Amino acid sequence: MLLFWDIRKSLLSCFNYNFNCLLTAFLYLVVHVSVFCPPCCDLLVMLSGIYALFFFLTVLVTIAAMLCKSQIFILLKLFVFINTIVRECEPSITKNISMASLLIFFSPCCVIVTELEKHIPDLHVLITTPFHPAYVTAERIKRAKNLQLLLTAGIGSDHIDLKAAAAAGLTVAEVTGSNVVSVAEDELMRILILVRNFLPGYHQVINGEWNVAAIAYRAYDLEGKTVGTVGAGRIGKLLLQRLKPFNCNLLYHDRLKMDPELEKQTGAKFEEDLDSLLSKCDVVVINTPLTEKTRGMFDKERIAKMKKGVLIVNNARGAIMDTQAVVDACSSGQIGGYSGDVWNPQPAPKDHPWRYMPNQAMTPHISGTTIDGQVLLALKSLPPFFPLRYLHSISSLAECNSNR
């Protein structure tokens, strides 16, 4: 059974905001029907007759959408109904075709985890996002007797017990690159929020206050400041490109130097020694993956080597930071502001100290979940023969908002 497991609600986003993905839904429906003729499955998807039916059905959906706001859930019920018929009529069918079964769950996290536990023994493929709907633990891997592939729809598979996966002979793969722009833009936003001391002003408005001086004494221009990224992969490079127009002094630290042409384009300078970079930066952005080497990398001693009042943005992984060291540094003023969307663990418990430390601008794990990024993520997760897999154009923001 092939299980598409709540790709960060990306397919739901597609259904709600992009007409192309309603078409994709009907292609999946056609594939479900075609399982009754396994040898013809892939061929049927490509036949012109299927496309004719496909477009005819979309006209019906358009009409239904005008009459029923819950058309998405009708589609989901159809998928589940057909899946049930297939499994009851011929369980062995799933061994003969490339897309035997599709289940899509759009539910609160607790409900999704319950459903996951129920289906684990049947899974051949499990598609998750980092930390959602659940950690893929050694215990869950052990229960998944038929599991062959663990696919992460996003960047980073540290929510998977990689040692247990390797021991079980599983393939672990990632659908990367789809939301790197989303994350890089989010990092730039967080830099500006911290530099301009935005949140206290917002809180004043909410609380009915008006005290400009209480905001301005910690607000600065980004121009002329030194900004460094720890890690210069796809997201780090995109961030440096977006920071170039702000006339910052840009530094980066990575295992490898960037292409000379990109260095010239961004004006970023390579710092081989991490501590040397940290001592120079007014703003530090974490863009390194979580490994055994980087886990807890920013501890009390390393934070002490940074400029007093440094601003830190971390959309990489919460475990790269020493949780209590960050709290203590924010309280003492060593860290002037901390922002990010990653926690350790996730979801963050209600008593997580980062929720209550001063000068923080934390959010849930949202940086990669823009509509644009999730559409690309959903399309890249589709099988290669899917015609709509290569449709990377999406509706304009105004069109998306008008369809809510």
C-alpha positions in Angstrom: 0.0 0.0 0.0 1.3 3.4 -0.9 0.5 5.9 1.8 0.8 9.6 1.3 0.8 10.8 4.9 -0.3 14.4 5.4 2.6 16.1 3.5 2.3 19.1 5.9 -1.2 19.5 4.6 0.3 20.3 1.2 -2.2 18.4 -0.8 -5.0 20.1 1.2 -3.4 23.5 0.3 -3.3 22.4 -3.3 -6.9 21.3 -3.3 -8.1 24.6 -1.7 -6.0 27.1 -3.6 -5.0 25.5 -6.9 -7.3 24.1 -9.5 -4.6 22.0 -11.1 -4.5 19.9 -8.0 -8.2 19.1 -8.2 -7.3 17.6 -11.6 -4.5 15.7 -10.0 -7.0 14.3 -7.5 -9.1 12.8 -10.3 -6.0 11.3 -11.9 -5.4 9.5 -8.6 -9.1 8.3 -8.7 -8.6 6.9 -12.2 -5.5 5.1 -11.0 -7.5 3.5 -8.2 -10.1 2.3 -10.7 -7.4 0.9 -12.9 -6.1 -1.5 -10.3 -8.7 -4.0 -11.5 -6.5 -4.3 -14.5 -2.9 -4.3 -13.1 -1.0 -4.9 -16.3 -2.6 -1.8 -17.9 -2.3 0.5 -14.9 0.5 2.8 -16.2 -0.7 2.6 -19.7 -4.2 3.7 -18.8 -3.0 6.8 -17.1 -1.5 7.9 -20.4 -4.4 7.1 -22.7 -6.3 9.9 -24.2 -9.6 8.4 -23.1 -8.5 8.8 -19.5 -7.7 12.5 -20.1 -11.1 13.0 -21.7 -12.8 11.6 -18.6 -10.4 13.5 -16.5 -11.3 16.9 -17.9 -15.0 16.1 -17.9 -14.9 15.3 -14.2 -13.2 18.5 -13.5 -16.1 20.4 -15.0 -18.4 18.6 -12.5 -16.1 19.5 -9.7 -16.1 23.1 -10.6 -19.9 23.1 -10.5 -19.9 21.2 -7.3 -17.5 23.7 -5.8 -20.0 26.5 -6.3 -22.6 24.5 -4.5 -20.7 22.8 -1.7 -17.8 24.1 0.3 -16.9 20.7 1.5 -16.0 19.3 -2.0 -12.6 18.3 -0.8 -13.9 16.0 1.9 -16.2 14.4 -0.7 -13.1 13.6 -2.7 -11.4 12.1 0.3 -14.4 9.9 1.1 -14.3 8.7 -2.5 -10.6 7.8 -2.2 -11.1 5.9 1.0 -14.2 4.1 -0.3 -12.4 2.9 -3.4 -9.4 1.9 -1.4 -11.6 -0.2 0.8 -13.2 -1.9 -2.1 -9.8 -2.7 -3.7 -8.4 -4.1 -0.4 -11.5 -6.3 0.2 -11.8 -7.6 -3.3 -8.2 -8.4 -4.0 -5.5 -7.8 -1.4 -2.8 -9.2 -3.6 -3.4 -6.5 -6.2 -1.2 -4.1 -4.2 1.9 -6.3 -5.1 1.4 -5.9 -8.9 1.0 -2.2 -9.5 3.0 1.0 -8.8 0.2 2.9 -7.1 -2.1 0.4 -5.5 -3.6 2.6 -2.8 -3.8 6.2 -1.8 -4.9 7.5 1.6 -4.8 11.1 2.5 -5.4 12.2 6.1 -6.0 15.8 7.0 -6.7 15.7 10.7 -5.4 17.1 14.0 -2.0 15.6 14.9 -3.4 13.3 17.6 -5.9 11.8 15.1 -3.2 11.4 12.5 -0.9 9.6 14.9 -3.7 7.2 15.8 -4.3 6.5 12.2 -0.6 6.0 11.6 -0.4 3.4 14.4 -3.3 1.5 12.9 -1.8 1.3 9.4 1.9 0.7 10.2 1.8 -3.1 9.7 0.4 -2.6 6.2 2.8 0.1 4.9 5.1 -0.3 2.0 5.9 3.4 1.7 5.6 6.0 4.4 5.8 9.7 3.5 6.2 12.1 6.4 7.5 15.6 7.0 10.1 16.4 9.5 8.6 15.6 13.0 5.1 15.2 11.6 2.8 13.4 12.0 5.2 11.5 14.4 8.8 10.5 15.0 9.6 7.3 13.0 11.1 5.4 15.9 12.8 2.0 16.0 9.6 0.6 17.6 7.5 1.8 14.7 10.0 0.5 12.1 10.0 -2.9 13.8 6.2 -3.0 13.6 6.2 -2.1 9.8 7.0 -5.6 8.5 6.2 -4.6 4.9 8.0 -1.2 4.9 10.4 -0.6 2.1 10.8 3.2 1.7 10.8 6.1 4.2 10.3 9.3 2.2 10.7 12.7 3.9 8.7 15.4 2.1 11.1 18.2 3.1 14.6 18.8 4.3 16.1 16.7 7.0 15.3 13.2 8.2 16.4 13.4 11.8 12.9 12.5 12.9 13.7 9.0 11.6 15.8 6.6 13.6 18.3 6.1 10.8 20.2 3.3 12.5 17.0 1.3 12.9 16.1 2.0 9.3 19.5 0.9 8.1 19.3 -2.3 10.2 15.9 -3.1 8.7 17.3 -2.5 5.1 15.0 0.4 4.4 15.7 3.2 1.9 15.5 6.7 3.4 15.0 9.5 0.8 14.0 13.1 0.8 12.0 15.4 -1.5 14.3 18.4 -1.2 14.5 21.8 -2.9 10.8 22.5 -3.1 10.5 25.0 -0.1 14.0 26.4 0.1 12.8 29.8 -1.1 10.1 29.7 1.5 12.6 29.1 4.3 15.2 31.7 3.0 12.5 34.4 2.8 11.3 33.5 6.3 14.8 33.9 7.6 15.1 37.3 6.1 11.8 38.3 7.6 13.0 37.1 11.1 16.2 39.1 10.7 14.2 42.3 10.1 11.8 41.5 12.9 14.7 41.3 15.4 16.8 44.2 14.0 13.8 46.6 13.9 12.5 45.4 17.3 9.1 44.8 15.7 7.4 42.6 18.2 7.2 45.0 21.1 5.5 47.5 18.8 3.0 44.9 17.8 2.3 44.0 21.4 1.8 47.7 22.2 -0.9 47.9 19.6 -2.6 44.7 20.9 -2.5 46.0 24.5 -3.8 49.5 23.6 -0.4 51.2 24.4 1.7 53.8 22.6 5.3 54.2 23.6 7.6 54.8 20.7 10.7 55.2 22.9 10.3 51.8 24.4 10.6 50.3 20.9 13.1 52.6 19.2 15.9 52.2 21.8 16.5 48.7 20.5 15.7 49.3 16.8 18.4 49.4 14.1 19.0 49.6 10.4 20.1 46.4 8.7 22.4 48.3 6.4 26.1 48.1 7.5 25.5 45.3 9.9 27.6 42.1 9.7 25.4 39.0 9.0 26.8 35.5 8.9 25.3 32.2 8.0 26.5 29.0 9.6 26.0 26.7 6.6 25.7 27.8 3.0 23.7 25.1 1.3 20.7 25.9 -0.9 18.9 27.9 1.8 22.1 29.7 3.0 23.0 30.7 -0.6 19.4 32.0 -1.2 19.6 34.0 2.0 22.9 35.6 1.1 21.5 36.6 -2.3 18.5 38.2 -0.7 20.6 40.1 1.8 22.9 41.6 -0.9 20.6 44.6 -1.6 20.6 45.6 2.1 24.3 46.5 1.9 25.3 44.2 4.8 28.7 42.7 5.4 28.1 39.1 4.6 30.0 36.2 6.0 29.5 32.4 5.7 31.0 29.3 7.2 30.7 25.9 5.6 32.7 22.7 4.9 33.2 23.9 1.3 33.6 27.3 -0.3 30.9 28.6 -2.6 31.4 28.9 -6.3 33.7 32.0 -6.9 31.1 33.5 -9.2 28.4 33.3 -6.4 30.8 34.7 -3.9 31.4 37.7 -6.2 27.7 38.1 -6.9 26.7 38.2 -3.2 29.9 39.7 -1.8 29.9 37.1 0.9 33.3 36.2 2.4 34.3 32.7 3.6 35.2 32.1 7.2 37.0 28.8 7.7 36.9 29.1 11.5 33.4 29.2 13.0 34.3 31.0 16.2 36.0 33.7 14.1 32.8 34.3 12.2 30.7 34.3 15.3 32.9 37.0 17.0 32.3 39.4 14.0 28.6 39.0 13.5 25.7 41.2 14.6 23.3 38.7 13.2 23.9 34.9 13.0 21.7 32.6 11.0 21.8 28.8 11.5 21.6 26.9 8.2 23.5 23.7 9.1 21.9 20.2 9.2 21.5 18.4 12.5 24.2 15.7 12.9 26.0 14.2 15.8 28.6 16.8 15.3 26.2 19.8 15.2 23.9 18.6 18.0 24.3 21.1 20.9 26.9 23.0 18.9 25.8 26.3 20.3 26.3 25.8 24.0 27.1 28.2 26.8 30.8 28.5 25.9 30.2 29.1 22.2 27.5 31.7 22.8 29.9 33.5 25.1 32.3 34.0 22.1 29.6 35.9 20.2 29.1 39.6 20.3 27.1 40.8 23.2 23.6 41.5 22.1 23.9 39.2 19.0 20.7 38.4 17.1 20.2 34.7 16.2 17.8 33.2 13.7 17.5 29.4 13.6 15.2 27.7 11.1 17.5 24.6 10.9 16.9 22.4 14.0 16.3 23.2 17.6 18.7 20.6 18.9 21.6 22.4 17.4 21.2 24.8 20.3 21.6 24.1 23.9 18.1 25.0 25.1 19.0 26.3 28.6 22.1 28.1 27.3 19.8 30.1 24.9 17.4 31.0 27.7 20.2 32.1 30.0 21.8 34.2 27.2 18.5 35.9 26.3 17.9 36.7 30.0 21.4 38.2 30.5 21.5 40.1 27.2 24.3 38.1 25.7 21.7 37.2 23.0 19.8 40.4 22.1 17.1 38.5 20.2 16.3 34.9 19.2 13.9 33.8 16.5 13.2 30.6 14.7 10.5 28.0 14.0 12.4 24.8 15.2 12.2 23.4 18.7 13.6 20.4 20.6 11.4 18.5 20.9 8.6 19.1 18.4 5.8 19.9 19.0 7.1 22.0 21.8 5.5 21.3 25.1 3.5 24.1 26.8 6.2 24.6 29.4 9.1 24.8 26.9 11.4 27.6 28.2 11.8 29.2 24.8 8.1 30.2 24.9 8.7 32.5 27.9 12.3 33.8 27.5 12.7 37.5 26.8 13.4 39.0 23.3 12.2 35.9 21.4 10.2 35.8 18.2 9.5 32.1 18.0 6.7 30.4 15.9 5.7 26.8 15.3 7.5 25.0 12.4 6.1 27.1 9.6 8.9 28.5 7.5 8.6 26.0 4.7 4.8 25.8 4.6 3.9 28.6 2.2 1.2 27.7 -0.3 3.9 28.1 -3.1 6.3 25.8 -1.3 3.7 23.2 -0.5 2.4 23.1 -4.1 5.9 22.3 -5.3 6.4 19.8 -2.5 3.2 18.0 -3.5 4.1 17.9 -7.2 7.6 16.7 -6.5 6.2 13.9 -4.4 4.1 12.6 -7.3 5.2 9.6 -9.4 7.3 10.5 -12.5 4.7 9.5 -15.0 2.1 12.0 -13.6 1.4 14.6 -16.2 0.8 17.3 -13.7 4.0 16.6 -11.9 5.7 19.2 -14.0 3.2 21.9 -13.6 5.0 24.2 -11.3 3.0 27.3 -12.0 0.5 28.3 -9.3 -2.3 30.8 -9.0 -1.5 34.3 -8.0 -1.8 35.4 -4.3 -4.9 37.3 -5.1 -6.5 34.3 -6.8 -5.5 32.0 -3.9 -7.1 34.4 -1.4 -10.2 34.8 -3.4 -10.7 31.0 -3.3 -10.7 30.7 0.5 
